[in-house]
């Protein structure tokens, strides 16, 4: 007997293309040549519906079902945190940052900076082709988290909410993979120590997130939009514990002082990314790094001048 499905589609065969939108919700037509994303750990929810229960009273048991009132999509994935390979050339993941509440400032031959914003949010158009079926999703905005862990490779994790568009049959695009620099391991050669309030400290893990609050609006008008309405960044840092005279996290926490927390990853110019937080230490717990005493610091990034809680510089 012949198989019912003669040619099952394969999850492995997929391409993700993402491009910033010029106008919200308007397709900017990403291409495989210019907008391919080197994604890992991809999760697509092609249809994520808001529903309302019908709640009909029946003379017998059973559900009266739900009504779909709004349709959306979700896309999450990781990319390596690495510079473009050329100082002053924005990294390929820069386009993703523009959909997560940042602005990009480029200084030729020097750097590309991603700083937080509170108005004028960008958005992205995302195509994901899965073995010949294309999901073209619009109006994407989302959240980004980072993990920089010793003996690993640093990662950015993106989670986008998007406007649902019905999928269609379409051949997979040819993609150009150039422009994505090979990531480097987090170690004593490629990564500078963490600096907390000006004190350099060896560290095993540094995590942070923008903490964007995402809402999905669908109103008569029409007014249909994914919005970033607020943020509450979070971070943590695990460092080797020196003597208290060198670094006293308990005193810093008790003072409620906002201190700069920074590190730079990357072996040479062009591959380097510097992360800077303005943060309070709100908890300090004992931990271990290879059986050596460590502090696990819970950080609370807060604005000082405004929109400066977390800054990334590719340089």
C-alpha positions as CSV (number, residue, x, y, z in Angstrom):
1,X,0.0,0.0,0.0
2,X,1.3,3.4,-0.9
3,X,2.0,6.0,1.8
4,X,-0.9,8.4,2.3
5,X,1.5,11.3,2.3
6,X,4.0,10.6,-0.4
7,X,6.2,13.6,0.3
8,X,6.0,14.7,4.0
9,X,7.4,18.2,4.5
10,X,10.5,18.6,6.6
11,X,10.8,21.0,9.5
12,X,14.6,21.1,9.0
13,X,14.2,22.8,5.6
14,X,13.4,26.3,6.5
15,X,14.6,29.9,5.9
16,X,13.9,32.9,8.0
17,X,14.0,36.4,6.4
18,X,13.4,39.5,8.4
19,X,13.5,43.1,7.3
20,X,12.5,46.4,9.1
21,X,9.3,47.9,8.0
22,X,9.2,51.4,6.6
23,X,5.5,51.8,7.6
24,X,3.8,49.7,10.2
25,X,2.3,46.5,8.9
26,X,3.3,47.1,5.3
27,X,5.2,44.3,3.7
28,X,8.8,45.3,2.9
29,X,9.4,42.0,1.0
30,X,12.5,40.6,2.6
31,X,14.9,38.7,0.3
32,X,17.1,35.7,0.8
33,X,20.0,37.7,-0.6
34,X,19.8,40.5,1.9
35,X,17.7,39.5,4.9
36,X,18.4,35.9,5.8
37,X,18.7,35.3,9.6
38,X,21.2,32.8,11.0
39,X,18.7,31.5,13.5
40,X,18.9,28.7,16.0
41,X,16.2,27.0,18.2
42,X,13.3,28.3,16.0
43,X,9.8,28.0,17.3
44,X,6.9,29.2,15.1
45,X,3.3,29.6,16.2
46,X,1.8,30.3,12.9
47,X,-1.7,31.1,14.3
48,X,-2.2,32.3,17.9
49,X,-5.9,33.2,18.3
50,X,-7.7,35.3,20.8
51,X,-11.0,33.6,21.5
52,X,-14.3,34.3,23.3
53,X,-16.5,31.6,24.7
54,X,-20.1,31.4,23.3
55,X,-21.5,30.2,26.7
56,X,-24.8,29.0,25.3
57,X,-27.1,27.3,27.9
58,X,-28.0,23.9,26.4
59,X,-30.5,21.2,27.6
60,X,-27.6,18.8,27.7
61,X,-23.9,18.7,28.5
62,X,-21.4,19.9,26.0
63,X,-19.4,22.9,24.9
64,X,-20.9,25.6,22.7
65,X,-17.4,26.4,21.5
66,X,-15.4,29.6,21.0
67,X,-15.4,32.3,18.5
68,X,-12.0,33.5,17.1
69,X,-11.9,37.3,17.5
70,X,-8.3,38.1,16.5
71,X,-5.4,36.1,14.9
72,X,-1.7,36.7,15.5
73,X,1.5,34.8,15.1
74,X,4.6,34.2,17.3
75,X,8.2,33.6,16.3
76,X,11.1,32.9,18.7
77,X,14.7,32.0,17.9
78,X,18.3,32.6,19.0
79,X,21.2,34.3,17.2
80,X,24.9,34.5,18.1
81,X,26.0,37.7,19.8
82,X,28.9,38.7,17.5
83,X,30.0,41.8,15.6
84,X,29.7,42.0,11.9
85,X,33.4,41.4,11.3
86,X,33.9,45.0,10.2
87,X,33.9,47.9,12.7
88,X,31.2,50.4,11.8
89,X,29.2,47.9,9.8
90,X,26.0,47.0,11.6
91,X,25.7,43.3,12.5
92,X,23.0,41.3,10.8
93,X,21.1,41.0,14.0
94,X,20.8,44.8,14.2
95,X,17.6,44.6,12.1
96,X,16.0,42.4,14.8
97,X,16.9,44.9,17.5
98,X,14.9,47.6,15.7
99,X,11.8,45.6,16.3
100,X,12.5,45.4,20.0
101,X,12.5,49.0,21.1
102,X,15.9,50.3,20.1
103,X,17.4,52.8,17.7
104,X,20.6,52.3,15.7
105,X,23.4,54.8,15.5
106,X,26.3,54.1,13.1
107,X,29.7,55.7,13.2
108,X,31.6,54.8,10.0
109,X,34.5,52.5,10.5
110,X,33.9,52.6,14.3
111,X,30.7,51.3,15.7
112,X,27.0,50.6,15.6
113,X,25.1,51.4,18.8
114,X,21.7,50.1,19.9
115,X,20.1,52.2,22.5
116,X,16.6,52.0,24.0
117,X,13.8,54.3,22.9
118,X,10.5,55.3,24.4
119,X,8.7,56.6,21.2
120,X,8.9,56.0,17.5
121,X,9.2,52.2,17.7
122,X,10.2,50.3,14.6
123,X,8.7,47.0,13.5
124,X,9.7,44.1,11.3
125,X,8.3,42.0,8.5
126,X,9.2,38.3,8.9
127,X,9.0,35.6,6.3
128,X,9.6,31.9,7.3
129,X,9.5,29.4,4.6
130,X,9.1,25.8,5.8
131,X,9.7,23.3,3.0
132,X,7.7,25.1,0.5
133,X,5.0,26.8,2.6
134,X,5.6,30.5,3.3
135,X,4.4,32.4,6.4
136,X,4.7,36.1,5.6
137,X,4.0,37.9,8.9
138,X,3.9,41.7,9.4
139,X,4.1,44.3,12.1
140,X,6.4,42.4,14.3
141,X,7.6,43.7,17.7
142,X,9.1,41.8,20.5
143,X,11.5,41.1,23.3
144,X,15.2,40.3,23.4
145,X,17.2,38.5,26.1
146,X,21.0,37.8,26.2
147,X,23.1,35.1,27.8
148,X,26.9,35.4,28.0
149,X,28.2,32.3,29.8
150,X,31.8,31.1,30.2
151,X,32.8,28.1,28.1
152,X,29.8,28.8,25.8
153,X,28.9,31.1,23.0
154,X,27.0,34.3,23.7
155,X,23.4,34.3,22.4
156,X,20.6,36.8,21.8
157,X,17.1,35.3,22.2
158,X,14.3,37.0,20.3
159,X,10.5,36.6,20.8
160,X,8.4,38.4,18.3
161,X,4.6,38.9,18.2
162,X,3.3,39.5,14.6
163,X,0.2,40.1,12.6
164,X,-1.2,36.9,11.2
165,X,-1.2,36.5,7.4
166,X,-2.5,33.2,5.8
167,X,0.3,31.0,4.6
168,X,0.8,30.2,1.0
169,X,2.6,27.7,-1.1
170,X,5.9,29.1,-2.3
171,X,9.3,27.7,-3.2
172,X,12.0,28.2,-0.6
173,X,14.2,31.2,-1.3
174,X,17.9,31.0,-2.2
175,X,19.8,32.6,0.7
176,X,23.1,34.5,1.0
177,X,24.8,33.6,4.3
178,X,27.6,36.1,4.1
179,X,27.7,38.9,6.7
180,X,27.2,36.6,9.7
181,X,30.5,36.5,11.5
182,X,31.4,33.2,13.2
183,X,30.8,33.5,16.9
184,X,33.6,33.2,19.5
185,X,33.6,31.3,22.8
186,X,33.3,33.2,26.1
187,X,36.6,32.8,27.8
188,X,39.7,34.6,29.1
189,X,41.0,35.3,25.6
190,X,37.9,36.6,23.9
191,X,35.9,38.2,26.8
192,X,36.8,41.1,29.1
193,X,35.9,40.8,32.8
194,X,32.7,42.3,34.0
195,X,33.1,45.7,35.5
196,X,30.7,46.6,38.3
197,X,30.9,50.2,39.5
198,X,34.5,50.3,38.0
199,X,35.7,47.1,39.7
200,X,36.8,44.4,37.3
201,X,35.6,40.9,38.2
202,X,35.9,37.5,36.6
203,X,32.4,36.2,35.8
204,X,30.8,32.9,34.7
205,X,27.4,34.2,33.5
206,X,25.8,37.5,32.6
207,X,22.1,37.5,31.6
208,X,19.9,40.5,30.8
209,X,16.6,41.2,29.1
210,X,14.8,44.4,27.9
211,X,11.6,43.3,29.7
212,X,9.4,44.8,27.0
213,X,5.6,44.8,27.7
214,X,3.9,43.7,24.5
215,X,0.2,44.2,23.8
216,X,-1.9,43.1,20.8
217,X,-4.5,45.7,19.8
218,X,-7.3,44.9,17.4
219,X,-10.0,47.6,17.4
220,X,-12.7,48.9,15.0
221,X,-11.2,51.7,13.0
222,X,-9.2,49.8,11.9
223,X,-6.5,49.8,14.6
224,X,-4.6,46.6,14.6
225,X,-1.1,46.7,16.0
226,X,1.5,44.9,18.1
227,X,2.7,47.6,20.6
228,X,5.6,48.0,23.1
229,X,3.8,49.9,25.9
230,X,6.5,49.7,28.7
231,X,9.6,47.9,29.8
232,X,11.1,46.6,33.0
233,X,14.6,45.3,32.2
234,X,16.1,42.5,34.3
235,X,19.6,41.2,34.7
236,X,21.9,38.9,36.7
237,X,25.6,38.5,37.0
238,X,27.7,35.7,38.6
239,X,31.2,36.8,39.6
240,X,34.1,35.4,41.6
241,X,34.0,36.9,45.1
242,X,37.1,38.9,46.1
243,X,37.7,40.3,49.5
244,X,35.1,42.8,50.7
245,X,37.7,45.6,50.6
246,X,37.9,45.1,46.8
247,X,34.2,44.6,46.1
248,X,31.3,44.8,48.6
249,X,28.0,44.0,46.8
250,X,26.1,44.2,50.1
251,X,27.1,47.8,50.7
252,X,26.3,48.7,47.1
253,X,22.9,47.1,47.4
254,X,22.2,48.8,50.7
255,X,23.1,52.2,49.2
256,X,20.6,51.8,46.3
257,X,23.4,53.2,44.1
258,X,23.0,53.0,40.3
259,X,26.3,51.7,39.0
260,X,27.5,50.9,35.5
261,X,27.8,47.2,34.7
262,X,29.7,46.4,31.5
263,X,31.6,43.7,29.6
264,X,33.0,43.4,26.1
265,X,33.1,40.2,24.1
266,X,35.1,39.6,20.9
267,X,38.7,39.0,20.2
268,X,39.4,41.9,17.7
269,X,37.8,45.0,16.4
270,X,34.8,44.3,14.2
271,X,33.9,41.2,16.2
272,X,33.5,43.0,19.5
273,X,30.2,43.8,21.2
274,X,30.1,45.9,24.4
275,X,27.1,45.6,26.7
276,X,26.6,48.4,29.3
277,X,23.9,48.5,32.0
278,X,23.0,51.2,34.4
279,X,21.7,49.1,37.3
280,X,21.1,48.7,41.0
281,X,22.2,45.5,42.8
282,X,19.0,44.4,44.5
283,X,20.1,41.0,45.8
284,X,23.5,39.4,46.4
285,X,23.6,35.6,47.0
286,X,26.5,33.3,47.5
287,X,27.2,30.9,44.6
288,X,30.1,28.8,43.3
289,X,32.2,28.9,40.2
290,X,34.2,25.7,39.9
291,X,33.9,25.3,43.7
292,X,35.3,28.8,44.2
293,X,33.1,31.3,46.2
294,X,31.1,33.5,44.0
295,X,28.3,36.2,44.2
296,X,25.2,35.8,42.1
297,X,24.0,39.4,41.7
298,X,20.4,40.3,40.8
299,X,20.5,43.5,38.9
300,X,17.8,46.0,38.2
301,X,18.6,48.2,35.2
302,X,17.0,51.6,35.6
303,X,17.2,54.8,33.5
304,X,19.6,57.5,34.6
305,X,19.5,60.1,31.8
306,X,16.6,58.2,30.1
307,X,16.6,55.3,27.7
308,X,20.1,54.2,28.9
309,X,19.3,51.1,31.0
310,X,20.9,48.8,28.5
311,X,23.1,49.7,25.6
312,X,24.8,47.4,23.0
313,X,27.7,48.6,20.9
314,X,29.1,46.5,18.0
315,X,32.6,47.7,17.3
